Amino acid sequence: EPMQGWEDVAHEARRASERLIASRTDACPRSACSRAYYAAYAAVTSVLSPTTSHPAGRLNPSHDELPNLVHELKPYPPYVRRQIREALSRMYKYRIDSDYIPTASISVGNAKNCVRDCGLIFSAVGLRQ
């Protein structure tokens, strides 16, 4: 089934992150952190204004600029925007460590925290669970 947009990407990545930590004996915490972050990235991107400007040649925000774009989410109260920014920052650190720093220790607990933060972001931006 073809993807429809960022919301669909968000849901698929979130499902993947949950499945990657579902097994007690065969969990993949690095991949779960990476997928949870990407789900959150896609969820936030899905609610940005269509008029939000992005780097030249891109249809979506860079990972570095995404937390700064959260301030544009005016329908959400300031404390919710702060929660989204803080969760994105926590998750991005684990995503970078997971994907690019092989010596970084990424536990199942870290991955569960990322999946929890992903759920927080989904709730905050009003995506169905």
Buried (B, 14 or more C-beta within 10 A) or exposed (E): EEEEEBBBBBBBBBEBBBBBBEEEEEBBBBBBBBBBBBBBBBBBBBBBEEEEEBEEEEEBBEBEBBBEBBEEBEEBEEEBBEBBBBBBEBBBBBBBBBBEEEEBEBEBEBBBBBBEBBBBBBBBBEBEE
